[in-house]
Amino acid sequence: MRARSAGKTHVGMKRTLNEDAFLMDDELGLYLVADGMGGHAAGEVASEEAVSTAYGMVKQAHPSLKKLDNPDDVQVRAALRLMEASIQAATYMVYTLAELDREKSGMGTTITGMLFLGDHAVTAQVGDSRIYQIRDGEARQITEDHTLIAWQLREGIITQEEARRSPHKNVITRAVGNREYVQVDTNLVQVAVGDKYLLCSDGLHGYLRLHEIPAIAEAGGDEAVTAFIDLANSRGGKDNITAILVEIE
């Protein structure tokens, strides 16, 4: 199997600075989306540094990983640990930069990553950027948002209808960089030829309905990515918008 990707980021219709960052490496099979936060351009610094640090660590360690075509527990743990460690390294880097420059104090970023290794992939998640899997004409979210609303829904504190009206939609419960350590969710995903994977910041998924994803992704490549971004802008574009579409051939 081979991964082919297209990606794009857009400042949106309301912002003047794009604090999103993303990375695509088809040869390595690694894809990252980060959505920064913080004043004085600190969000932009946080997202760029997080993506760069995570990428560097995975690239360095990648030759020691095995394809997960028939994975045993040791191989899976090694891949999961690498993705987790790369995000932890990014966390420490962003935290340290903020400590050295008080104008960037409190800066942070979400980060969502996916590393393909044969017929399985490993995901890593901090924050509320997302990964969707598109298979057999249906889409499903394969990451979990680290937000106050997601926690309230999971605990049964609020209903779906209350969540839609909640003023706390953008309250994130985990981020890279505001502390020295962050809990990283990692997962193993089985991959099939014909799959598509959409990695995106909340500037897209905040406007996107699940049932709309397969039809837009069907166009593939740059056309699909541009259509996703155009949709978010047409519905308000209040935030920066980033989308990566990975197609498995």
VMD Tcl script that draws the C-alpha trace (Angstrom):
set ca {
  {0.00 0.00 0.00}
  {1.06 3.57 -0.69}
  {-0.09 6.84 0.86}
  {-0.66 9.92 -1.29}
  {-1.57 13.22 0.31}
  {-2.67 16.78 -0.35}
  {-2.88 19.55 2.20}
  {-3.63 23.21 2.57}
  {-4.05 25.85 5.26}
  {-6.00 29.11 5.09}
  {-6.23 32.06 7.45}
  {-10.04 32.07 7.19}
  {-12.37 35.04 6.82}
  {-11.99 36.73 10.22}
  {-8.40 36.27 11.41}
  {-5.33 38.23 10.27}
  {-2.77 35.62 11.39}
  {-2.70 31.93 10.62}
  {-1.66 30.01 13.75}
  {-2.19 26.56 12.19}
  {0.72 24.43 10.98}
  {0.83 21.11 9.16}
  {3.27 18.52 7.83}
  {2.96 15.90 5.08}
  {5.65 13.33 4.24}
  {4.38 10.57 1.95}
  {7.72 8.78 1.94}
  {7.82 8.61 5.72}
  {4.04 8.14 5.97}
  {3.73 10.88 8.60}
  {1.06 13.59 8.75}
  {0.60 16.29 11.42}
  {-1.87 19.12 12.03}
  {-1.42 21.68 14.82}
  {-3.63 24.60 15.86}
  {-1.76 27.17 17.94}
  {-3.04 29.52 20.62}
  {-1.55 32.56 22.38}
  {-1.04 36.26 21.79}
  {1.86 38.12 20.16}
  {2.07 35.52 17.37}
  {2.87 32.92 20.05}
  {0.29 30.48 18.67}
  {2.06 30.48 15.36}
  {5.37 29.76 17.11}
  {3.85 26.97 19.19}
  {2.27 25.13 16.26}
  {5.34 25.42 14.02}
  {7.72 24.29 16.75}
  {5.49 21.40 17.77}
  {5.20 20.10 14.21}
  {8.93 20.54 13.56}
  {9.99 18.82 16.78}
  {7.62 15.88 16.38}
  {8.62 15.42 12.74}
  {12.32 15.46 13.55}
  {11.98 12.83 16.24}
  {9.86 10.46 14.13}
  {12.17 10.87 11.13}
  {15.23 10.06 13.20}
  {13.74 6.95 14.80}
  {11.74 5.72 11.80}
  {14.45 3.38 10.36}
  {14.25 1.26 13.52}
  {10.50 0.67 13.15}
  {9.04 -2.36 11.42}
  {6.04 -2.40 9.11}
  {2.91 -3.39 11.00}
  {1.59 -5.82 8.39}
  {1.46 -8.67 10.89}
  {2.22 -6.77 14.07}
  {3.20 -8.34 17.33}
  {2.87 -6.57 20.67}
  {6.51 -5.43 20.69}
  {6.24 -3.77 17.28}
  {2.97 -2.05 18.14}
  {4.29 -0.75 21.46}
  {7.40 0.62 19.74}
  {5.30 2.54 17.20}
  {2.91 3.86 19.85}
  {5.80 4.92 22.08}
  {7.50 6.77 19.25}
  {4.43 8.83 18.42}
  {3.81 9.57 22.09}
  {7.45 10.49 22.68}
  {7.47 12.81 19.66}
  {4.51 14.75 21.09}
  {6.09 14.84 24.54}
  {9.27 16.24 22.98}
  {7.19 18.89 21.23}
  {5.49 19.71 24.54}
  {8.78 20.25 26.32}
  {10.14 22.35 23.44}
  {7.12 24.69 23.34}
  {7.04 24.96 27.14}
  {10.74 25.82 27.26}
  {10.44 28.49 24.58}
  {7.60 30.10 26.53}
  {9.68 30.06 29.71}
  {12.53 31.81 27.92}
  {10.32 34.51 26.41}
  {7.70 35.93 28.77}
  {5.79 37.49 25.87}
  {5.02 33.94 24.79}
  {4.06 32.73 28.25}
  {1.11 30.37 28.14}
  {1.36 29.65 24.43}
  {0.29 26.20 23.32}
  {-1.09 24.17 20.47}
  {-3.21 21.19 19.65}
  {-1.51 18.47 17.64}
  {-2.91 15.49 15.79}
  {-0.68 13.01 14.01}
  {-0.87 9.82 11.97}
  {2.03 7.52 11.03}
  {1.42 4.80 8.42}
  {3.41 1.57 8.77}
  {2.25 -1.03 6.27}
  {-1.38 -2.01 6.68}
  {-1.70 -0.31 10.07}
  {-1.26 3.26 11.23}
  {-0.65 4.86 14.61}
  {-2.48 8.01 15.67}
  {-1.50 10.52 18.34}
  {-3.85 13.15 19.75}
  {-3.72 16.20 22.01}
  {-6.48 18.81 21.79}
  {-9.36 19.15 19.35}
  {-7.94 18.79 15.87}
  {-9.32 15.58 14.37}
  {-8.78 12.59 12.11}
  {-11.65 11.10 10.11}
  {-11.51 7.76 8.31}
  {-13.48 7.53 5.06}
  {-14.19 3.94 4.02}
  {-16.91 2.41 1.82}
  {-18.68 5.74 1.42}
  {-18.92 6.47 5.15}
  {-16.89 8.71 7.45}
  {-16.16 8.26 11.13}
  {-14.10 10.25 13.61}
  {-11.19 8.14 14.91}
  {-9.77 10.63 17.43}
  {-11.35 11.97 20.60}
  {-11.58 15.71 21.27}
  {-9.94 16.93 24.46}
  {-12.51 19.62 25.18}
  {-14.80 20.50 28.04}
  {-17.87 19.72 25.92}
  {-16.55 16.28 24.90}
  {-15.93 15.46 28.57}
  {-19.41 16.69 29.58}
  {-21.02 14.58 26.85}
  {-19.00 11.53 27.81}
  {-19.99 11.90 31.46}
  {-23.65 12.48 30.60}
  {-23.65 15.98 32.09}
  {-25.12 17.61 28.97}
  {-27.07 16.41 25.94}
  {-26.08 16.70 22.27}
  {-28.57 19.54 21.89}
  {-27.10 21.37 24.88}
  {-23.62 20.84 23.47}
  {-24.60 22.52 20.21}
  {-25.75 25.61 22.12}
  {-22.94 25.65 24.67}
  {-20.81 28.80 24.99}
  {-17.84 26.60 25.97}
  {-17.21 24.99 22.58}
  {-13.60 26.17 22.39}
  {-12.49 25.22 25.91}
  {-9.62 22.73 25.47}
  {-8.67 20.40 28.31}
  {-5.29 19.29 26.90}
  {-2.69 21.21 24.90}
  {0.96 20.96 23.94}
  {3.21 23.48 25.68}
  {1.34 25.01 28.62}
  {3.02 22.44 30.91}
  {6.16 20.31 30.68}
  {4.09 17.15 30.20}
  {0.82 16.26 28.50}
  {-1.17 13.05 28.31}
  {-1.13 11.84 24.69}
  {-3.83 9.54 23.31}
  {-2.38 6.96 20.93}
  {-4.19 4.31 18.93}
  {-3.63 1.60 16.32}
  {-5.76 1.72 13.17}
  {-6.04 -0.99 10.51}
  {-5.66 0.49 7.02}
  {-7.10 -0.77 3.72}
  {-6.59 0.12 0.08}
  {-9.19 2.72 -0.89}
  {-9.24 4.34 2.56}
  {-9.04 8.11 2.87}
  {-8.07 9.96 6.03}
  {-8.90 13.60 6.71}
  {-6.76 15.40 9.30}
  {-8.07 18.86 10.12}
  {-8.11 21.71 12.62}
  {-11.32 22.81 14.30}
  {-11.57 25.68 11.83}
  {-12.82 23.03 9.40}
  {-14.60 20.43 11.50}
  {-16.51 23.11 13.39}
  {-18.43 23.77 10.16}
  {-18.40 20.25 8.75}
  {-21.16 17.66 9.05}
  {-20.07 14.04 9.19}
  {-22.29 12.91 6.31}
  {-20.77 15.57 4.01}
  {-17.22 14.27 4.26}
  {-17.29 11.24 1.88}
  {-18.72 13.13 -1.09}
  {-16.20 15.97 -0.76}
  {-13.29 13.57 -0.24}
  {-14.30 11.57 -3.33}
  {-12.75 14.25 -5.59}
  {-9.37 13.45 -4.06}
  {-6.15 15.42 -3.85}
  {-5.96 19.20 -4.06}
  {-9.51 19.46 -5.38}
  {-10.97 17.85 -2.27}
  {-8.77 19.82 0.14}
  {-9.70 23.10 -1.55}
  {-13.40 22.14 -1.39}
  {-13.16 21.47 2.35}
  {-11.56 24.86 2.98}
  {-14.01 26.67 0.71}
  {-16.90 25.07 2.61}
  {-15.58 26.32 5.97}
  {-15.07 29.83 4.58}
  {-18.53 29.87 3.01}
  {-20.06 29.05 6.42}
  {-18.25 31.82 8.28}
  {-14.54 31.02 8.32}
  {-14.16 32.40 11.85}
  {-10.96 30.45 12.51}
  {-7.86 29.32 10.66}
  {-8.58 26.27 8.51}
  {-6.21 23.35 7.81}
  {-6.94 20.08 6.01}
  {-4.82 17.13 4.92}
  {-6.35 14.33 2.87}
  {-4.39 11.07 2.80}
  {-5.43 8.48 0.19}
  {-4.33 4.85 0.46}
  {-3.57 3.16 -2.88}
}
mol new
graphics top color blue
foreach p $ca { graphics top sphere $p radius 0.5 }
foreach p [lrange $ca 0 end-1] q [lrange $ca 1 end] { graphics top cylinder $p $q radius 0.2 }
display resetview
